[in-house]
Every structure is written in structure tokens, then in C-alpha cells.
């Protein structure tokens, strides 16, 4: 019998962020395909509970972010020091507003 991953096995936090998060290279140097690959890797892992992504980086792969609808890992768009948070761009917030008819 194949073992399934339980929620208790999800104990890691992953971040796709910019230089403000002490990344090795700045996001401006990172190709969109690399960002997409990191997003796919993190959202498929069974040990990650939460994926944080800087909103301005999420904008670079917006179609992929908007398609993501899994409960785990939970996806949260966050501001960076140089890019303030814009609620109108947050895919999760848009889905919540749609559910409540806003």
C-alpha cells in the first residue's frame, strides 16, 4: 500500500523572493523559466506547508500563480521592501472575494 502524505508531514516554509530575503542572486537576474521551475518544484513537494512569494515576482508568472488552487502548500503573496503589496493583484484574495460575491 502506497503511503500518503499527511498534513503533519508538511513542516517547511518555502520562499520565492528577492534580494531583500538574502537570496544568492537578485530576481531581476533570474529568468522567468527559473521562477516557474521553482514554483512548480515547491508546489509539488509534500513537505512544504506554506509557499511565500513576493508579489512582484508572482506577477512575472501570473498565469501559473492564478491557476494554482491547491490547499497545500498554502500560497501567500507578500510585499518586498521595494514593491508594496497590491491587493488587486493577489490571486488568493481574488478567489476569496469571488466566493463572497464581492
N, C-alpha and C positions, 0 to 999 in steps of 0.2 A: 504494500500500500504506500503510495507516494505521500510524503509528509507535506502538509500545507503550512504556510507561514502564518503565524498568529500575530495579532496586534502587539503582543508583548515582545515579539522579536524586533519590532521597529523601534529602535532606540537611538538612531542617529539623526543629526540635523545636517543637511547639505546646503551649500550656498553657491549661487552663481552671482558673483558680484564684481565690483570694480576695484580700483586700486585703494579705495578707502577701507577695504576689507583685507588689506595686506596680501593681495594676490601677487603671484610672481610676475605677471605681465598685465598691463592695463588692457581694459576691454576694447579700447579703440584699436589696439593691435591685433585683436582676436577676430578671425573670420567668422561670419555667420554660421558656416557649416560646423565649426568647432563648438560654437554655443549650442547649436541644435544637437550635436552629438552628446554634449554634457547633459543637456536637458533630458534626452532620451535615456541615457545611462542612469541618471538619478531617479527618474520616474519609474524605471523598470526594476530597480533594486528593491529587495524585500526587507532590508534592514534600515531603511530611511523612513522616518516618521513625518518630517517636515522639510520641504524644499523652499528656501528663501531665494528670491531672485530680485535684483534691482529692477525697478520698473522700466528704466530707460533701456536696459538690456532686454527685458521681456518684449519691448517694442520692436526690437530687431528680429524677433522670431514670433511676432504676434499671432500669426495663423496657427502655429503649433501650440502656443500657450492657450489660445482660445479653444482649441479642440480638446485639450486635456480636461477630463471630467472625473477622474478617479478620486475617491475619498483619501487614499493613502498612496504616496505621501501627500500630505496637505500642501497645497501650493499657495504661497503668500508673496505678493509683490510688495517690495519695500522701497523707500526712497534711498538716495545716496546723498553724500554731502554736497554734491554739485547739481543734483537733479531732484527737485521736490516731488513729493507724491501727488499724483493727479488722479482723483477717484474716477473720473470719466473714462480712464484708460484701463482700469483694473477689471480683468475678465471675471474674477470670482465675485466681485461686488456687482457687476452687471448681471450675473446669473441670479444672485440673491434678490436684486431689485426686480428682475423678471418674475421670480417666484411670488413676490409680494405685490405684483401688478403695478410697480412704480415706474 
